[in-house]
Amino acid sequence: DGTVHGFAFWFDVTLHGNNRSMVLDTSPSAGYNSWSQVIWYLKNPFEVKTDGRVSGEFGMGRTHAGGYNIRWKLDSPRKIDIWATDQTAG
C-alpha cells in the first residue's frame, strides 16, 4: 500500500519528413535533450492498495497563443479532474 503524491510523464513521437523520419524521445533512458520529463504533484495525495489500479486520461492541446492546455482526469481509485490552462514554455 502507498500514497500517490503526483505523476511523472514523458513522451516519444515520430516526426516524418520528406526523406526521413526521426524519433523524439523524452524518456529517462533517452539521454539529454531540450525537452525533459515532467512531474505533476497533486494538491491532495491519495492512497492506493498494493496491486491496485489507477486509471484515467491525460490530454494536451495547443492554444492559439502558442501555449498549452493540459487536463488530467482520473477515474480510479477516486475521481480527480485537473486543468492547467495556457501553459507556456519558458
Phi and psi in radians as a Rosetta constraint file:
Dihedral C 1 N 2 CA 2 C 2 CIRCULARHARMONIC -2.934 0.35
Dihedral N 2 CA 2 C 2 N 3 CIRCULARHARMONIC -3.071 0.35
Dihedral C 2 N 3 CA 3 C 3 CIRCULARHARMONIC -2.081 0.35
Dihedral N 3 CA 3 C 3 N 4 CIRCULARHARMONIC 2.283 0.35
Dihedral C 3 N 4 CA 4 C 4 CIRCULARHARMONIC -1.588 0.35
Dihedral N 4 CA 4 C 4 N 5 CIRCULARHARMONIC 2.048 0.35
Dihedral C 4 N 5 CA 5 C 5 CIRCULARHARMONIC -1.761 0.35
Dihedral N 5 CA 5 C 5 N 6 CIRCULARHARMONIC -0.261 0.35
Dihedral C 5 N 6 CA 6 C 6 CIRCULARHARMONIC 3.088 0.35
Dihedral N 6 CA 6 C 6 N 7 CIRCULARHARMONIC -3.062 0.35
Dihedral C 6 N 7 CA 7 C 7 CIRCULARHARMONIC -2.289 0.35
Dihedral N 7 CA 7 C 7 N 8 CIRCULARHARMONIC 2.407 0.35
Dihedral C 7 N 8 CA 8 C 8 CIRCULARHARMONIC -1.843 0.35
Dihedral N 8 CA 8 C 8 N 9 CIRCULARHARMONIC 2.445 0.35
Dihedral C 8 N 9 CA 9 C 9 CIRCULARHARMONIC -2.609 0.35
Dihedral N 9 CA 9 C 9 N 10 CIRCULARHARMONIC 2.799 0.35
Dihedral C 9 N 10 CA 10 C 10 CIRCULARHARMONIC -2.698 0.35
Dihedral N 10 CA 10 C 10 N 11 CIRCULARHARMONIC 3.089 0.35
Dihedral C 10 N 11 CA 11 C 11 CIRCULARHARMONIC -2.531 0.35
Dihedral N 11 CA 11 C 11 N 12 CIRCULARHARMONIC 2.856 0.35
Dihedral C 11 N 12 CA 12 C 12 CIRCULARHARMONIC -2.352 0.35
Dihedral N 12 CA 12 C 12 N 13 CIRCULARHARMONIC 2.550 0.35
Dihedral C 12 N 13 CA 13 C 13 CIRCULARHARMONIC -2.503 0.35
Dihedral N 13 CA 13 C 13 N 14 CIRCULARHARMONIC 2.502 0.35
Dihedral C 13 N 14 CA 14 C 14 CIRCULARHARMONIC -1.744 0.35
Dihedral N 14 CA 14 C 14 N 15 CIRCULARHARMONIC 2.160 0.35
Dihedral C 14 N 15 CA 15 C 15 CIRCULARHARMONIC -1.781 0.35
Dihedral N 15 CA 15 C 15 N 16 CIRCULARHARMONIC 2.122 0.35
Dihedral C 15 N 16 CA 16 C 16 CIRCULARHARMONIC -1.768 0.35
Dihedral N 16 CA 16 C 16 N 17 CIRCULARHARMONIC 2.182 0.35
Dihedral C 16 N 17 CA 17 C 17 CIRCULARHARMONIC -1.890 0.35
Dihedral N 17 CA 17 C 17 N 18 CIRCULARHARMONIC -3.040 0.35
Dihedral C 17 N 18 CA 18 C 18 CIRCULARHARMONIC -1.179 0.35
Dihedral N 18 CA 18 C 18 N 19 CIRCULARHARMONIC -0.690 0.35
Dihedral C 18 N 19 CA 19 C 19 CIRCULARHARMONIC -1.948 0.35
Dihedral N 19 CA 19 C 19 N 20 CIRCULARHARMONIC -0.257 0.35
Dihedral C 19 N 20 CA 20 C 20 CIRCULARHARMONIC -2.787 0.35
Dihedral N 20 CA 20 C 20 N 21 CIRCULARHARMONIC 2.948 0.35
Dihedral C 20 N 21 CA 21 C 21 CIRCULARHARMONIC -2.167 0.35
Dihedral N 21 CA 21 C 21 N 22 CIRCULARHARMONIC 2.715 0.35
Dihedral C 21 N 22 CA 22 C 22 CIRCULARHARMONIC -2.480 0.35
Dihedral N 22 CA 22 C 22 N 23 CIRCULARHARMONIC 2.717 0.35
Dihedral C 22 N 23 CA 23 C 23 CIRCULARHARMONIC -1.912 0.35
Dihedral N 23 CA 23 C 23 N 24 CIRCULARHARMONIC 2.257 0.35
Dihedral C 23 N 24 CA 24 C 24 CIRCULARHARMONIC -1.775 0.35
Dihedral N 24 CA 24 C 24 N 25 CIRCULARHARMONIC 1.982 0.35
Dihedral C 24 N 25 CA 25 C 25 CIRCULARHARMONIC -2.085 0.35
Dihedral N 25 CA 25 C 25 N 26 CIRCULARHARMONIC 2.118 0.35
Dihedral C 25 N 26 CA 26 C 26 CIRCULARHARMONIC -1.859 0.35
Dihedral N 26 CA 26 C 26 N 27 CIRCULARHARMONIC 0.262 0.35
Dihedral C 26 N 27 CA 27 C 27 CIRCULARHARMONIC -1.191 0.35
Dihedral N 27 CA 27 C 27 N 28 CIRCULARHARMONIC 2.781 0.35
Dihedral C 27 N 28 CA 28 C 28 CIRCULARHARMONIC -1.027 0.35
Dihedral N 28 CA 28 C 28 N 29 CIRCULARHARMONIC -0.495 0.35
Dihedral C 28 N 29 CA 29 C 29 CIRCULARHARMONIC -1.479 0.35
Dihedral N 29 CA 29 C 29 N 30 CIRCULARHARMONIC -0.071 0.35
Dihedral C 29 N 30 CA 30 C 30 CIRCULARHARMONIC -1.436 0.35
Dihedral N 30 CA 30 C 30 N 31 CIRCULARHARMONIC -0.215 0.35
Dihedral C 30 N 31 CA 31 C 31 CIRCULARHARMONIC 1.526 0.35
Dihedral N 31 CA 31 C 31 N 32 CIRCULARHARMONIC -3.135 0.35
Dihedral C 31 N 32 CA 32 C 32 CIRCULARHARMONIC -1.298 0.35
Dihedral N 32 CA 32 C 32 N 33 CIRCULARHARMONIC 2.446 0.35
Dihedral C 32 N 33 CA 33 C 33 CIRCULARHARMONIC -2.626 0.35
Dihedral N 33 CA 33 C 33 N 34 CIRCULARHARMONIC 3.087 0.35
Dihedral C 33 N 34 CA 34 C 34 CIRCULARHARMONIC -1.242 0.35
Dihedral N 34 CA 34 C 34 N 35 CIRCULARHARMONIC -0.300 0.35
Dihedral C 34 N 35 CA 35 C 35 CIRCULARHARMONIC -1.583 0.35
Dihedral N 35 CA 35 C 35 N 36 CIRCULARHARMONIC 2.909 0.35
Dihedral C 35 N 36 CA 36 C 36 CIRCULARHARMONIC -2.669 0.35
Dihedral N 36 CA 36 C 36 N 37 CIRCULARHARMONIC 3.120 0.35
Dihedral C 36 N 37 CA 37 C 37 CIRCULARHARMONIC -1.345 0.35
Dihedral N 37 CA 37 C 37 N 38 CIRCULARHARMONIC 2.817 0.35
Dihedral C 37 N 38 CA 38 C 38 CIRCULARHARMONIC -2.233 0.35
Dihedral N 38 CA 38 C 38 N 39 CIRCULARHARMONIC 2.488 0.35
Dihedral C 38 N 39 CA 39 C 39 CIRCULARHARMONIC -2.110 0.35
Dihedral N 39 CA 39 C 39 N 40 CIRCULARHARMONIC 2.316 0.35
Dihedral C 39 N 40 CA 40 C 40 CIRCULARHARMONIC -2.033 0.35
Dihedral N 40 CA 40 C 40 N 41 CIRCULARHARMONIC 1.896 0.35
Dihedral C 40 N 41 CA 41 C 41 CIRCULARHARMONIC -1.394 0.35
Dihedral N 41 CA 41 C 41 N 42 CIRCULARHARMONIC 2.515 0.35
Dihedral C 41 N 42 CA 42 C 42 CIRCULARHARMONIC -1.603 0.35
Dihedral N 42 CA 42 C 42 N 43 CIRCULARHARMONIC 2.412 0.35
Dihedral C 42 N 43 CA 43 C 43 CIRCULARHARMONIC -1.132 0.35
Dihedral N 43 CA 43 C 43 N 44 CIRCULARHARMONIC -0.633 0.35
Dihedral C 43 N 44 CA 44 C 44 CIRCULARHARMONIC -2.170 0.35
Dihedral N 44 CA 44 C 44 N 45 CIRCULARHARMONIC 1.605 0.35
Dihedral C 44 N 45 CA 45 C 45 CIRCULARHARMONIC -0.997 0.35
Dihedral N 45 CA 45 C 45 N 46 CIRCULARHARMONIC 2.773 0.35
Dihedral C 45 N 46 CA 46 C 46 CIRCULARHARMONIC -2.381 0.35
Dihedral N 46 CA 46 C 46 N 47 CIRCULARHARMONIC 2.761 0.35
Dihedral C 46 N 47 CA 47 C 47 CIRCULARHARMONIC -1.524 0.35
Dihedral N 47 CA 47 C 47 N 48 CIRCULARHARMONIC 2.542 0.35
Dihedral C 47 N 48 CA 48 C 48 CIRCULARHARMONIC -2.295 0.35
Dihedral N 48 CA 48 C 48 N 49 CIRCULARHARMONIC 2.656 0.35
Dihedral C 48 N 49 CA 49 C 49 CIRCULARHARMONIC -1.605 0.35
Dihedral N 49 CA 49 C 49 N 50 CIRCULARHARMONIC 2.629 0.35
Dihedral C 49 N 50 CA 50 C 50 CIRCULARHARMONIC -0.964 0.35
Dihedral N 50 CA 50 C 50 N 51 CIRCULARHARMONIC 2.329 0.35
Dihedral C 50 N 51 CA 51 C 51 CIRCULARHARMONIC 1.161 0.35
Dihedral N 51 CA 51 C 51 N 52 CIRCULARHARMONIC 0.232 0.35
Dihedral C 51 N 52 CA 52 C 52 CIRCULARHARMONIC -1.313 0.35
Dihedral N 52 CA 52 C 52 N 53 CIRCULARHARMONIC 2.942 0.35
Dihedral C 52 N 53 CA 53 C 53 CIRCULARHARMONIC -2.078 0.35
Dihedral N 53 CA 53 C 53 N 54 CIRCULARHARMONIC 2.319 0.35
Dihedral C 53 N 54 CA 54 C 54 CIRCULARHARMONIC -1.922 0.35
Dihedral N 54 CA 54 C 54 N 55 CIRCULARHARMONIC 2.127 0.35
Dihedral C 54 N 55 CA 55 C 55 CIRCULARHARMONIC -2.326 0.35
Dihedral N 55 CA 55 C 55 N 56 CIRCULARHARMONIC 2.662 0.35
Dihedral C 55 N 56 CA 56 C 56 CIRCULARHARMONIC 2.959 0.35
Dihedral N 56 CA 56 C 56 N 57 CIRCULARHARMONIC -2.726 0.35
Dihedral C 56 N 57 CA 57 C 57 CIRCULARHARMONIC -2.379 0.35
Dihedral N 57 CA 57 C 57 N 58 CIRCULARHARMONIC 2.680 0.35
Dihedral C 57 N 58 CA 58 C 58 CIRCULARHARMONIC -2.289 0.35
Dihedral N 58 CA 58 C 58 N 59 CIRCULARHARMONIC 2.362 0.35
Dihedral C 58 N 59 CA 59 C 59 CIRCULARHARMONIC -2.431 0.35
Dihedral N 59 CA 59 C 59 N 60 CIRCULARHARMONIC 2.628 0.35
Dihedral C 59 N 60 CA 60 C 60 CIRCULARHARMONIC -2.553 0.35
Dihedral N 60 CA 60 C 60 N 61 CIRCULARHARMONIC 2.275 0.35
Dihedral C 60 N 61 CA 61 C 61 CIRCULARHARMONIC -2.414 0.35
Dihedral N 61 CA 61 C 61 N 62 CIRCULARHARMONIC 2.576 0.35
Dihedral C 61 N 62 CA 62 C 62 CIRCULARHARMONIC -1.425 0.35
Dihedral N 62 CA 62 C 62 N 63 CIRCULARHARMONIC 2.465 0.35
Dihedral C 62 N 63 CA 63 C 63 CIRCULARHARMONIC -1.610 0.35
Dihedral N 63 CA 63 C 63 N 64 CIRCULARHARMONIC 2.905 0.35
Dihedral C 63 N 64 CA 64 C 64 CIRCULARHARMONIC -1.121 0.35
Dihedral N 64 CA 64 C 64 N 65 CIRCULARHARMONIC -0.498 0.35
Dihedral C 64 N 65 CA 65 C 65 CIRCULARHARMONIC -1.438 0.35
Dihedral N 65 CA 65 C 65 N 66 CIRCULARHARMONIC -0.057 0.35
Dihedral C 65 N 66 CA 66 C 66 CIRCULARHARMONIC 1.720 0.35
Dihedral N 66 CA 66 C 66 N 67 CIRCULARHARMONIC 0.004 0.35
Dihedral C 66 N 67 CA 67 C 67 CIRCULARHARMONIC -1.584 0.35
Dihedral N 67 CA 67 C 67 N 68 CIRCULARHARMONIC -2.849 0.35
Dihedral C 67 N 68 CA 68 C 68 CIRCULARHARMONIC -2.359 0.35
Dihedral N 68 CA 68 C 68 N 69 CIRCULARHARMONIC 2.521 0.35
Dihedral C 68 N 69 CA 69 C 69 CIRCULARHARMONIC -1.824 0.35
Dihedral N 69 CA 69 C 69 N 70 CIRCULARHARMONIC 2.321 0.35
Dihedral C 69 N 70 CA 70 C 70 CIRCULARHARMONIC -2.180 0.35
Dihedral N 70 CA 70 C 70 N 71 CIRCULARHARMONIC 2.468 0.35
Dihedral C 70 N 71 CA 71 C 71 CIRCULARHARMONIC -2.436 0.35
Dihedral N 71 CA 71 C 71 N 72 CIRCULARHARMONIC 2.267 0.35
Dihedral C 71 N 72 CA 72 C 72 CIRCULARHARMONIC -1.889 0.35
Dihedral N 72 CA 72 C 72 N 73 CIRCULARHARMONIC 2.302 0.35
Dihedral C 72 N 73 CA 73 C 73 CIRCULARHARMONIC -2.357 0.35
Dihedral N 73 CA 73 C 73 N 74 CIRCULARHARMONIC 1.933 0.35
Dihedral C 73 N 74 CA 74 C 74 CIRCULARHARMONIC -1.768 0.35
Dihedral N 74 CA 74 C 74 N 75 CIRCULARHARMONIC 2.445 0.35
Dihedral C 74 N 75 CA 75 C 75 CIRCULARHARMONIC -1.835 0.35
Dihedral N 75 CA 75 C 75 N 76 CIRCULARHARMONIC -0.471 0.35
Dihedral C 75 N 76 CA 76 C 76 CIRCULARHARMONIC -2.613 0.35
Dihedral N 76 CA 76 C 76 N 77 CIRCULARHARMONIC 2.430 0.35
Dihedral C 76 N 77 CA 77 C 77 CIRCULARHARMONIC -1.460 0.35
Dihedral N 77 CA 77 C 77 N 78 CIRCULARHARMONIC -0.159 0.35
Dihedral C 77 N 78 CA 78 C 78 CIRCULARHARMONIC -2.549 0.35
Dihedral N 78 CA 78 C 78 N 79 CIRCULARHARMONIC 2.780 0.35
Dihedral C 78 N 79 CA 79 C 79 CIRCULARHARMONIC -1.415 0.35
Dihedral N 79 CA 79 C 79 N 80 CIRCULARHARMONIC 2.235 0.35
Dihedral C 79 N 80 CA 80 C 80 CIRCULARHARMONIC -2.406 0.35
Dihedral N 80 CA 80 C 80 N 81 CIRCULARHARMONIC 2.360 0.35
Dihedral C 80 N 81 CA 81 C 81 CIRCULARHARMONIC -2.323 0.35
Dihedral N 81 CA 81 C 81 N 82 CIRCULARHARMONIC 1.907 0.35
Dihedral C 81 N 82 CA 82 C 82 CIRCULARHARMONIC -2.100 0.35
Dihedral N 82 CA 82 C 82 N 83 CIRCULARHARMONIC 2.264 0.35
Dihedral C 82 N 83 CA 83 C 83 CIRCULARHARMONIC -2.043 0.35
Dihedral N 83 CA 83 C 83 N 84 CIRCULARHARMONIC 2.432 0.35
Dihedral C 83 N 84 CA 84 C 84 CIRCULARHARMONIC -2.239 0.35
Dihedral N 84 CA 84 C 84 N 85 CIRCULARHARMONIC 1.885 0.35
Dihedral C 84 N 85 CA 85 C 85 CIRCULARHARMONIC -1.745 0.35
Dihedral N 85 CA 85 C 85 N 86 CIRCULARHARMONIC 2.614 0.35
Dihedral C 85 N 86 CA 86 C 86 CIRCULARHARMONIC 0.905 0.35
Dihedral N 86 CA 86 C 86 N 87 CIRCULARHARMONIC 0.900 0.35
Dihedral C 86 N 87 CA 87 C 87 CIRCULARHARMONIC -1.426 0.35
Dihedral N 87 CA 87 C 87 N 88 CIRCULARHARMONIC 2.150 0.35
Dihedral C 87 N 88 CA 88 C 88 CIRCULARHARMONIC -2.012 0.35
Dihedral N 88 CA 88 C 88 N 89 CIRCULARHARMONIC 2.551 0.35
Dihedral C 88 N 89 CA 89 C 89 CIRCULARHARMONIC -1.293 0.35
Dihedral N 89 CA 89 C 89 N 90 CIRCULARHARMONIC 2.503 0.35
